[in-house]
Amino acid sequence: MQQLNQLGAQQFSALTEVLFHFLTEPKEVKYLVRKRVPESGSPVLRCLESEVLVCAVPSLQVEKFLAQLSEFAATNQISLGPLRSIVKSLLLVPNGALKKSLTAEQVRADFITLGLSEEKATYFSEKWKQNAPTLARWAIGQTLMINQLIDMEWKFGVTSGSSELEKVGSIFLQLKLVIKKGNKTENVYIELTLPQFYSFLHEMERVRTSMECFS
C-alpha cells in the first residue's frame, strides 16, 4: 500500500477509473436459463435450449486492460512491473469484498487497516459503492460461466447481531444456485445486500423477457 500512497490524488483517481472500467466492462458468457412452465397441474422447471449473456473475461479485454496500464505507467513515469503489483494488490480487496458482500464502509476500513491513506481509501470505497451491483452480477456470472444452471432459490434474512451497529437490522439475501458439473450437481451460495439483489433481479427480468421471444 505504500506504493499507492506515493501516487498523487489525480494519479490514484485515474488508476482507479482504469481498474473499475475493466471490472465492469460488459463481458460475454453463455449459460442455460430455466423457465417455469405448467406440467401435470404443477409448476416445474424445464430447460430452454437458448443461451443468454452473462460474464467472462475474453483475452482481448485483458490485453486492452494491460495496454491501459502500460499507457498509465508511461504517462506518469512509473515502471510497469511495480504498477502491475499495485494493481494486483488493489484487486485483492474487491475480490474479497464480493465474496463477503462487504459494504463500502467495510471496504474503506479494510484499506485503511492495510495501510492506505484515509483519503484514498474513501475515494476507492465510493467507487466501490457505485459499482458494487454490477460487480455482484459479474461474480454470479463467473459461477455460471462454464456450468449449467439447474435451479435457483433465495431467502431473505435480517442481521440480528454485528460488530457494526449500522448493520444490525439490515436485510440480506442468500442466493442458492444449483449448478451441474459433469455428472454431478453442486450447490453454490452467494450472499447479497438488498440493493444488489434487486439489481440482479432486474437483470433476470430482462433475461426472462428476452427468452419469451424464443418460446
Buried (B, 14 or more C-beta within 10 A) or exposed (E): BEEBEEBEEEBBBBBBEBBBEBBBBEBEBEBBBBBEEEEEEEEEBEEBEBEBBBBBBEEEBEEBBBEBBEEBBEEBEBEEEEBBEBBEBBEEBBEEBBEEBBBBBBBBBBBBEEEBBEEBBBBBBBBBBEBBBBBBBBBBBBBBBEBBBBEBEBEEEEEEEEEEEEBEEBEBBBBEBBBBEEEEEEEBEBBBBEEBBEBBEEBBEEBEEEBEEEE
